[in-house]
Amino acid sequence: MSKVKSAICLVLMTLLVAGLCLICFVSFPVSDISTFNSILSMTDKDADLGMAYGGKDDKSERYLGGGYSVVYYPEGVISAEEYEATLGGKENEADKTKYAEKYGKVGSLYFEKDKIKLEDGKPNETFAADFQNAAELVTERFERLGKEDVRVSVLDDYTIRVFAPQAYTSPQAYTSCFEYFSYTEDLVIKSGSGSDASSATQIMPATERKDDVISDYVKSAGTRSGVNGVSAVTIELTEKGRAALRTATEGATEDATLTIFFMIGDTTILPMGVSQPLDESSLTISSTTMTEMEAKTRSILIDTTLNSVSTDLTFKIADQTIHHAQYGENALMMLYIVYAVLTLVMLVFFFVRYRLLAFAHLYTYLLFVCASVLCVWAIPFLTLSTETFTAFLLTSVLLSVSDAITFENARKEYALGKTMTSSVKTGYKKCMWKLFDLHIVLALIGFFTFFVALPPFSSFAFVLGLTSVFSGLGALIVNRFNWAILMAYTPKKGAFCNFKREEVEDE
């Protein structure tokens, strides 16, 4: 490669690496009211790492690690702890006996016999089927929330535990999710002249049409982001729903406003003020106080209720717990420090062993790191966690070892008296397929394991597979290209790479 072409390539490569490092790792104020946030700062962090992220000016909205959990108990079901505490609080034996006869024990839970019929020491089939449907509904809602660390699990066969990462400094951020996503009743829409939904008239589904269901009137629900951080819930109506809305609001004016209540059972989840007749199939409902998460929670609740299986089962929320970060409040900072130390050791080795040739590896390595960070940020189900960090660290070592192997093979060829160009070609030829096979095998193992593994190991497996691909491309293509453009600038190629010949000092 000529010096001119090498110079152009080197400048472009330097600009590319510098630009990627800037957007990936550097946050800085743009003005008094805005900040440029790096990709790493905006990357979702695992709940157990305990560090802030997001780069927001308002520290109250930063991620602190840890999280919250609640347990949903079906109405009529209580825990053994609650049963024992209530039983122990009875003052006389008659009250204790009466209370004990009221419940039947199934596993570690107690079932109120008048509400849930027990058959052969187990809840009847109707209750079991209702619970299964309700559990699937709750799981779907939290999955659609799109938070990687939210986990929904069934405990003791008939209770649901939900863990959510701490996204804010207080549990209020998830309170509406925990409460709203436990609702299993049908969606109804009412219209009234005041703020009290109890006196409002149901307009969807029509009460006089016994066969009507809410999905005959409402197609779907979603969210829309507006200006100044205001979010809105969007409701798509069918023609039947549009007609019902038109009839219900035909008398609305500025002086006689109406309120449309979107309700799950008897609970209002979304009110909409109306000051003029509406004849629309798409509604946008916003509020200056509605956050993106609150809008998403309400839209998911409405959308999943439209086609959910009807059930008489209702949940009550208990056992609310605040969890602290599993690995401590400074776990993420410690990961950064460990990575910085290992990177420094790697760079010292390469610069001592290979002198200026180490820049070829450095450029390759920085591209590898930036590509990995961008993917973890962009792929929704990935977070910066101990699992993804471990996988990234393993493939970082793999890339460094692979580059060192190619350098060493070229060193041996150069020592035999070959030219630098011949040494590089022969050195790569001797190790290329071994390195290729190693990276392909690791990538396949990672991606295959991802499809069969359970979280959080699936994140480790996916990142291992993805970064193995990056490592292979870096070691076999990018590193060799960097070597070629760097070597064009020096007449003393052996000294540039710290290579020595056994018989001939230099070319």
VOPA-706567 format. One line per 8 residues: for each residue x, y, z of C-alpha. Coordinates in nm, 3 decimals, decimal comma. Example, Ala and Ser with C-alpha at 12.3 -4.5 7.8 and 13.67 -1.06 7.14 Angstrom:
<filums>
1,230/-0,450/0,780; 1,367/-0,106/0,714
</filums>
This chain:
<filums>
0,000/0,000/0,000; 0,140/0,340/-0,097; 0,213/0,607/0,162; -0,063/0,836/0,030; -0,328/0,565/0,050; -0,198/0,459/0,389; -0,214/0,817/0,515; -0,574/0,855/0,400
-0,673/0,522/0,555; -0,496/0,602/0,881; -0,664/0,942/0,910; -1,006/0,791/0,838; -0,945/0,506/1,082; -0,831/0,749/1,352; -1,138/0,969/1,300; -1,365/0,665/1,310
-1,214/0,530/1,631; -1,210/0,875/1,795; -1,570/0,944/1,695; -1,695/0,608/1,820; -1,507/0,647/2,150; -1,656/0,994/2,191; -2,019/0,893/2,144; -1,977/0,567/2,336
-1,790/0,686/2,646; -1,789/1,066/2,683; -2,075/1,270/2,828; -2,049/1,649/2,837; -2,272/1,958/2,876; -2,384/2,113/2,548; -2,546/2,416/2,708; -2,681/2,526/3,044
-2,994/2,318/2,994; -2,883/2,020/2,788; -2,622/1,745/2,805; -2,474/1,507/2,549; -2,513/1,161/2,700; -2,274/0,887/2,598; -2,403/0,552/2,474; -2,259/0,381/2,782
-2,438/0,620/3,017; -2,771/0,548/2,844; -2,720/0,170/2,836; -2,957/-0,010/3,072; -2,780/-0,143/3,379; -2,871/-0,460/3,563; -3,067/-0,400/3,884; -2,799/-0,566/4,099
-2,513/-0,331/4,003; -2,634/-0,035/4,209; -2,519/0,260/3,997; -2,698/0,552/3,834; -2,741/0,581/3,459; -2,919/0,792/3,202; -2,729/1,116/3,244; -3,041/1,304/3,347
-2,998/1,633/3,526; -3,267/1,537/3,774; -3,093/1,288/4,001; -3,428/1,172/4,140; -3,490/0,997/3,808; -3,168/0,803/3,797; -3,137/0,429/3,831; -2,999/0,325/4,169
-2,990/-0,053/4,155; -3,186/-0,302/4,357; -3,557/-0,319/4,301; -3,904/-0,394/4,433; -4,115/-0,706/4,448; -4,476/-0,785/4,526; -4,677/-1,104/4,551; -5,026/-1,133/4,402
-5,263/-1,349/4,605; -5,595/-1,455/4,451; -5,890/-1,323/4,651; -5,958/-1,583/4,919; -5,596/-1,704/4,941; -5,356/-1,603/5,220; -5,003/-1,697/5,316; -4,911/-1,923/5,605
-4,757/-1,625/5,785; -5,082/-1,426/5,762; -5,286/-1,728/5,869; -5,068/-1,796/6,172; -5,058/-1,429/6,272; -5,437/-1,391/6,253; -5,500/-1,722/6,428; -5,259/-1,630/6,706
-5,438/-1,300/6,756; -5,769/-1,463/6,840; -5,849/-1,427/7,210; -6,041/-1,749/7,276; -6,048/-2,105/7,150; -6,394/-2,072/6,994; -6,278/-1,791/6,767; -5,963/-1,983/6,680
-6,162/-2,293/6,591; -6,405/-2,093/6,379; -6,120/-1,922/6,196; -5,933/-2,248/6,141; -6,243/-2,416/5,996; -6,284/-2,127/5,753; -5,963/-2,219/5,567; -5,820/-2,524/5,401
-5,445/-2,569/5,360; -5,292/-2,643/5,020; -4,914/-2,656/5,033; -4,799/-2,344/5,216; -5,116/-2,147/5,131; -5,455/-2,128/5,298; -5,776/-2,112/5,091; -6,103/-1,965/5,211
-6,347/-2,251/5,160; -6,654/-2,034/5,099; -6,481/-1,857/4,807; -6,270/-2,137/4,660; -6,401/-2,492/4,655; -6,141/-2,755/4,735; -6,153/-3,099/4,574; -5,929/-3,375/4,707
-5,719/-3,121/4,892; -5,670/-2,900/4,586; -5,852/-2,601/4,435; -6,124/-2,699/4,189; -6,053/-2,708/3,816; -6,237/-2,382/3,747; -6,019/-2,188/3,989; -5,704/-2,356/3,859
-5,793/-2,263/3,499; -5,880/-1,904/3,599; -5,548/-1,868/3,781; -5,355/-2,002/3,482; -5,523/-1,752/3,250; -5,467/-1,467/3,494; -5,100/-1,561/3,542; -5,045/-1,559/3,165
-5,217/-1,220/3,141; -5,000/-1,066/3,414; -4,685/-1,212/3,259; -4,773/-1,073/2,916; -4,829/-0,726/3,062; -4,490/-0,710/3,229; -4,320/-0,855/2,922; -4,472/-0,580/2,709
-4,343/-0,323/2,953; -4,006/-0,395/2,790; -3,788/-0,398/3,102; -3,522/-0,670/3,085; -3,491/-0,724/3,459; -3,863/-0,747/3,533; -3,929/-1,107/3,634; -4,268/-1,274/3,683
-4,284/-1,615/3,849; -4,551/-1,840/3,997; -4,493/-1,935/4,360; -4,660/-2,220/4,549; -4,865/-2,296/4,234; -5,126/-2,027/4,311; -4,949/-1,695/4,380; -4,755/-1,465/4,145
-4,435/-1,287/4,241; -4,318/-0,986/4,039; -3,973/-0,830/4,070; -3,900/-0,498/3,900; -3,568/-0,309/3,893; -3,549/0,016/4,082; -3,571/0,282/3,811; -3,620/0,574/4,049
-3,540/0,667/4,406; -3,879/0,554/4,538; -4,119/0,264/4,477; -4,383/0,501/4,338; -4,239/0,453/3,988; -4,362/0,096/3,981; -4,665/0,132/4,205; -4,905/0,183/3,916
-4,754/-0,113/3,729; -4,789/-0,343/4,026; -5,145/-0,229/4,092; -5,280/-0,191/3,739; -5,129/-0,511/3,602; -5,303/-0,711/3,874; -5,649/-0,614/3,742; -5,827/-0,904/3,573
-6,176/-0,758/3,532; -6,330/-0,641/3,203; -6,274/-0,302/3,043; -6,577/-0,072/3,033; -6,612/0,287/2,911; -6,850/0,529/3,079; -6,961/0,888/3,023; -7,054/1,135/3,296
-7,083/1,506/3,366; -6,858/1,510/3,673; -6,541/1,356/3,804; -6,724/1,074/3,985; -6,738/0,761/3,769; -6,988/0,590/4,000; -7,271/0,808/3,862; -7,157/0,783/3,498
-7,342/0,590/3,228; -7,179/0,295/3,057; -7,150/0,350/2,682; -6,917/0,065/2,577; -7,014/-0,212/2,562; -7,380/-0,116/2,547; -7,566/-0,253/2,847; -7,881/-0,324/2,644
-7,687/-0,557/2,415; -7,599/-0,859/2,624; -7,384/-1,022/2,356; -7,160/-0,718/2,303; -6,801/-0,727/2,429; -6,553/-0,442/2,460; -6,347/-0,562/2,160; -6,650/-0,481/1,943
-6,587/-0,115/2,028; -6,213/-0,079/2,089; -5,944/-0,210/1,854; -5,625/-0,139/2,045; -5,435/0,095/2,275; -5,084/0,237/2,248; -4,867/0,532/2,346; -4,736/0,842/2,179
-4,456/1,074/2,289; -4,522/1,444/2,269; -4,323/1,761/2,327; -4,157/1,850/2,660; -4,156/1,489/2,773; -4,537/1,462/2,783; -4,667/1,118/2,689; -5,013/1,019/2,575
-5,228/0,708/2,550; -5,385/0,643/2,210; -5,712/0,451/2,174; -5,823/0,309/1,839; -6,200/0,258/1,807; -6,401/0,044/1,571; -6,684/0,199/1,370; -6,920/0,075/1,638
-6,709/0,243/1,906; -6,690/0,563/1,708; -7,069/0,572/1,677; -7,111/0,513/2,050; -6,863/0,794/2,128; -7,040/1,030/1,888; -7,375/0,964/2,054; -7,235/1,000/2,406
-7,060/1,334/2,340; -7,310/1,506/2,114; -7,415/1,742/2,396; -7,064/1,835/2,510; -6,973/2,207/2,506; -6,727/2,439/2,673; -6,988/2,513/2,940; -7,112/2,155/2,973
-6,807/1,936/2,967; -6,822/1,559/2,985; -6,574/1,302/3,113; -6,511/0,971/2,940; -6,399/0,712/3,193; -6,190/0,412/3,084; -6,237/0,163/3,365; -6,129/-0,186/3,463
-6,420/-0,309/3,670; -6,500/-0,025/3,909; -6,156/0,136/3,890; -6,092/0,438/3,667; -5,757/0,406/3,495; -5,786/0,683/3,237; -6,025/0,982/3,237; -6,066/1,207/2,934
-6,232/1,548/2,948; -6,456/1,634/2,651; -6,568/1,989/2,569; -6,705/1,930/2,219; -6,873/1,650/2,026; -6,633/1,379/1,910; -6,661/1,184/1,589; -6,322/1,017/1,570
-6,189/0,664/1,552; -5,858/0,755/1,714; -5,833/0,920/2,056; -5,522/1,073/2,212; -5,540/1,119/2,588; -5,259/1,309/2,757; -5,180/1,488/3,080; -4,900/1,721/3,183
-4,827/1,487/3,475; -4,838/1,159/3,282; -4,490/1,011/3,244; -4,386/0,777/2,964; -4,397/0,479/3,198; -4,743/0,569/3,329; -4,878/0,607/2,975; -4,725/0,277/2,873
-4,870/0,104/3,180; -5,223/0,224/3,103; -5,202/0,142/2,733; -5,073/-0,210/2,803; -5,347/-0,268/3,059; -5,620/-0,158/2,817; -5,476/-0,343/2,518; -5,426/-0,675/2,699
-5,771/-0,659/2,859; -5,945/-0,631/2,521; -5,894/-0,993/2,425; -5,818/-1,155/2,760; -6,008/-1,460/2,879; -6,293/-1,359/3,110; -6,240/-1,472/3,470; -6,398/-1,420/3,811
-6,058/-1,433/3,980; -5,923/-1,111/4,132; -5,589/-1,042/4,295; -5,482/-0,861/4,607; -5,127/-0,730/4,649; -4,919/-0,829/4,951; -4,561/-0,898/5,058; -4,422/-0,577/4,911
-4,044/-0,572/4,953; -3,762/-0,332/4,866; -3,445/-0,509/4,752; -3,102/-0,354/4,766; -2,844/-0,407/4,492; -2,722/-0,766/4,522; -2,359/-0,684/4,451; -2,348/-0,361/4,649
-2,397/0,004/4,568; -2,057/0,042/4,395; -2,059/-0,281/4,194; -2,066/-0,111/3,855; -1,781/0,120/3,948; -1,578/-0,182/4,059; -1,644/-0,350/3,724; -1,519/-0,039/3,546
-1,205/-0,033/3,764; -1,134/-0,403/3,705; -1,176/-0,356/3,331; -0,951/-0,047/3,329; -0,674/-0,234/3,516; -0,693/-0,535/3,282; -0,692/-0,307/2,978; -0,385/-0,124/3,109
-0,204/-0,455/3,165; -0,293/-0,562/2,810; -0,165/-0,237/2,658; 0,160/-0,249/2,858; 0,225/-0,602/2,731; 0,159/-0,511/2,367; 0,364/-0,190/2,369; 0,658/-0,353/2,548
0,650/-0,663/2,332; 0,567/-0,509/1,992; 0,641/-0,137/2,032; 0,457/0,076/1,774; 0,288/-0,227/1,619; 0,072/-0,223/1,933; -0,124/0,063/1,774; -0,263/-0,183/1,518
-0,401/-0,392/1,803; -0,519/-0,081/1,992; -0,726/0,044/1,698; -0,873/-0,303/1,649; -0,952/-0,339/2,015; -1,122/0,001/2,044; -1,344/-0,078/1,744; -1,432/-0,409/1,910
-1,522/-0,238/2,238; -1,734/0,032/2,070; -1,920/-0,224/1,859; -1,997/-0,429/2,172; -2,123/-0,125/2,366; -2,342/-0,013/2,077; -2,501/-0,357/2,049; -2,572/-0,390/2,422
-2,732/-0,045/2,412; -2,934/-0,108/2,095; -3,058/-0,463/2,159; -3,364/-0,436/2,389; -3,315/-0,755/2,591; -2,951/-0,683/2,681; -2,831/-0,486/2,982; -2,492/-0,408/3,129
-2,471/-0,682/3,391; -2,219/-0,917/3,546; -2,322/-1,176/3,287; -2,276/-0,957/2,982; -1,958/-0,806/3,129; -1,810/-1,153/3,186; -1,889/-1,258/2,829; -1,739/-0,936/2,694
-1,428/-0,979/2,909; -1,375/-1,334/2,781; -1,392/-1,229/2,418; -1,170/-0,928/2,490; -0,906/-1,172/2,608; -0,978/-1,385/2,301; -0,917/-1,090/2,067; -0,597/-0,990/2,246
-0,461/-1,346/2,241; -0,556/-1,384/1,873; -0,372/-1,065/1,777; -0,070/-1,174/1,983; -0,068/-1,513/1,806; -0,063/-1,348/1,463; 0,216/-1,113/1,573; 0,420/-1,401/1,711
0,379/-1,607/1,395; 0,499/-1,313/1,187; 0,790/-1,259/1,431; 0,908/-1,617/1,380; 0,893/-1,583/1,002; 1,081/-1,254/1,012; 1,351/-1,410/1,229; 1,418/-1,663/0,952
1,519/-1,383/0,717; 1,200/-1,321/0,523; 1,077/-0,977/0,430; 0,814/-0,816/0,652; 0,545/-0,853/0,384; 0,623/-1,222/0,341; 0,641/-1,274/0,717; 0,296/-1,123/0,769
0,139/-1,329/0,492; 0,298/-1,654/0,606; 0,227/-1,585/0,973; -0,141/-1,521/0,908; -0,163/-1,823/0,680; -0,031/-2,055/0,951; -0,281/-1,947/1,217; -0,577/-1,811/1,023
-0,792/-2,123/1,002; -0,725/-2,224/1,361; -0,838/-1,882/1,481; -1,130/-1,885/1,238; -1,249/-2,224/1,366; -1,211/-2,113/1,729; -1,422/-1,801/1,681; -1,688/-1,981/1,478
-1,721/-2,256/1,740; -1,752/-2,004/2,024; -2,007/-1,798/1,830; -2,219/-2,104/1,753; -2,201/-2,225/2,112; -2,306/-1,881/2,234; -2,602/-1,839/1,998; -2,719/-2,199/2,042
-2,705/-2,168/2,421; -2,898/-1,842/2,401; -3,202/-2,017/2,253; -3,210/-2,291/2,518; -3,082/-2,113/2,830; -3,281/-1,931/3,094; -3,220/-1,568/3,191; -2,979/-1,430/3,295
-2,747/-1,695/3,143; -2,910/-1,633/2,805; -2,767/-1,278/2,808; -2,419/-1,417/2,874; -2,456/-1,666/2,590; -2,584/-1,410/2,339; -2,310/-1,158/2,416; -2,051/-1,435/2,400
-2,173/-1,534/2,054; -2,200/-1,176/1,928; -1,862/-1,057/2,056; -1,695/-1,376/1,930; -1,801/-1,267/1,582; -1,659/-0,919/1,646; -1,336/-1,070/1,781; -1,296/-1,293/1,475
-1,351/-1,003/1,235; -1,110/-0,789/1,435; -0,829/-1,044/1,456; -0,845/-1,176/1,101; -0,942/-0,866/0,900; -0,929/-0,535/1,088; -0,599/-0,602/1,267; -0,424/-0,704/0,946
-0,557/-0,395/0,768; -0,432/-0,171/1,051; -0,093/-0,340/1,035; -0,069/-0,276/0,662; -0,144/0,097/0,682; 0,093/0,150/0,977; 0,386/-0,031/0,817; 0,389/0,203/0,517
0,545/0,485/0,723; 0,872/0,331/0,837; 1,175/0,205/0,646; 1,286/0,008/0,955; 0,999/-0,234/0,975; 1,170/-0,473/1,211; 1,240/-0,200/1,468; 0,884/-0,068/1,427
0,746/-0,407/1,534; 1,033/-0,499/1,769; 1,108/-0,797/1,545; 1,466/-0,923/1,516; 1,636/-1,159/1,275; 1,872/-1,432/1,371; 2,124/-1,349/1,098; 2,018/-1,018/0,947
1,957/-0,713/1,167; 1,710/-0,538/0,935; 1,591/-0,515/0,577
</filums>
